[in-house]
Amino acid sequence: MREWLKKNNFLVRKIHSLLGIFPVGVFLTEHLITNSFATFGPEVYNEKIEWIQSMPYLFALEVGFIFVPLLFHALFGFVFLWAWKDNSSRYRYARNWLYTLQRVTGIIAFVFIGYHVWEFRIETALNGKPVDFELVANEMVNIRAFLFYIVGISATVFHFTNGIWSFLVHWGITVGPKSQRIAGYVCAGLGVALLYIGLDALWAFR
């Protein structure tokens, strides 16, 4: 495995970076926006969820375009984490601290997403429970669950939007300091926007 990774390190990192944006990051954005309909009340939210759940071939789409890419991204993310050396204590550059936070938030996001998928996708399917506003609201009544979701959403959004910056650099889209700096501002702005959408939706369930 180690020898294979050495030979294919460049390709694996490219695929890992790409999958973090397409389709995983795109789905995250869609998921946050869909849940934001909770701010309009239970009826509007339930209508959106029912529409999604009525899509043909939903399970195949979830497996092929969400779960498999997500597992690949997570698996090799942990492989890279294992080989990672922290530079934040050696250098003062903000980017090194963001690099460190990218790894830390990746671990938090992995735990959070795993719990979220189990709670609202697997367990509900096994028990035949419909996913609706009431189900989510009952979960968010628990203050520990509510705080866990605040941390989880924050970590996941940071990991995604900071990962966009890395993607642009690694794929040669932003090659100079100026373009990378502008990309940093854009990614930060996107992160703030997505975090607001996510936390606003979360509060609507309270």
N, C-alpha and C positions, 0 to 999 in steps of 0.2 A: 504493500500500500504506500509506504513512504517513498519507495523508488518510483512508483507510478506517479505520485504527486510531484516529485522532482522533475520528471520528464514532461508532465502536462501542467505544471504550475501556472504558466501564463494563460493557457486556455481555460483552466478551471476558475481562475480568478476573474477572467472576463465574463464567463457564464454566471458565476456567483454574483458579480456586480450587476449584470443585466437583469437577472431574475429578481433581484431586490427592487428593481424599478418596474419592470414589465414581466409578469403581471402582478407581482405581490404588492408593490406600492400603489399601483393603479386600483387594485381591489381595496386596499386600505382606504384610499381617498373616497371611493364609491361607498364603502361601508360607513364611513363617518358621515358622509352627506345623507345617506339613507336614514341613518339613525337621528339625524338632525330634524327629521320630520316629527319627532316626538315633541318638539317645541310647539307644534300646532295642535297637539292634543291626541288622545288615544285613537280616535276614529281615523284620522289622517294617517297616523303611524301604522295602524293595523292594515289599512288599505294598501300601503306600500309594501309591507311585509308579505301580505297575501299574494300580491302580484308577483313578487320574486319567487315565492314558494310554489307558484303555479307554473313556473317556466318549464318547458319540456326539456328532458335530459339534464335536469338540474344537478343530480348527483354526479353524473359524468363530467359536467362542466366544473363542478367544485373540485373533484379529484384531479382532473387533468390540468386545470388552469389556476388552481389555488393551492391545494394540499401538496401535490408533488413538487411544484416549484418552491413552495415554502419549506418543505422538508429538505430539499437539496440545498437551498440557501442557508438554512439553519445548520445542517450537518457540516458543510464545509466552512461555515462561519466558526463553528467550534474547533474545527481542525486548524484554521488560521489563528484562532485565539490561543490554542495550545502552543503554537510556534511564535507567538507575539512577544515582543520585548517592549516594555514601557519606556518611552522617551521623555515623558512629561517632567520627570525630576532632573533630567540632564539639560533640557533646553527650556527657554522661556516663551517660545513661540506658542501663540494661542492655538494654532492648528494641532500641535502635539497633544494639548489637553482635549481638544475635540476628538482626536483620534482615540484617546483613552476613553472618553465618554461614549464613543461609538461602540466600543467593546462592552462596556458595562451595561449600557442600555440594551445592547443585543441580548444579553443574558436575561435581563428583566423582561424584555419583550417576549422572549421565548417562553418563559414561565407564564406570563400573562396570557399570551395567545393560546397556549396549551389549555389553561384553565377555562378561558372563554369558549373555546371550541367544544370542550367537554361539557360545560355547563349549558350552553345554548344550542348546540348542534347534535352532539352524540347522545347525551343523557335524555334530552327531550325526544329524540327519535326513538330511543329504546323504550321510553315510558309512554310514548304516544301523546305527548303534550304539545299543544300548539304554541309557537313562539309569538307572543303578542305583547302589547304594552303592559298588561297586568303582570305577566311573568317577570319581565325585566324590572318593573317597579317594585315587586315583592323582594327581588334580590337587592335592590339599591336601598331598601329600608334599613338593612344591616349596615351600620356605620363602617364596620371593618371592610365589608365588600365594597362600599362606596369609596373609601380611601384607597383600597387596592386598585380600583379602576382608575382613580385619578392618577396614581403613580404609573400604572400600566399604560394608559393612553399617552401620558406625557413621554414616557420612555420610548414607546413605539413610534410616536410622531417624530421625536428627535432623531431616532435611529434611521427613519426613512428619509427625512429631509436633509440631514447631514450626509446620508449616504448618496443622495443625489449629487452633492458637490464632489464626492469621491468618484462617482460614476463619470461625471463630466471630465474630470482630470484623467482618469485611467483610460478612457476611450478617446482621448486626444481632442476633445471638443473645446475645452478651455485650456490653452497651452501657456499663456502668459500670465504674469502677476496681476495685471489689470483685469483681464477677463475672469480670472479666478476670484478676485476680490469682489467683482460685480456679482458673480455667481453665488458667492457667499452671502451677500445681502439678499439676493432673490430667494435663496433657500431658507434663510432665516425668516424672511417675510412669509413664505409659504408655511413654514413650521408654526409660526404664531397664528396664522389663519386656521390651519387644520386643528391646532390645539384648542382654539376658541370654539370651533364647530363641535369638536368632540366633548369638551367639558360642558358646553351649553346644553348639548343633548343629554349628557349624563345628569345634569341638574334638573332637566325636565322630568326625569323619571322619579325624582324625589317628591 
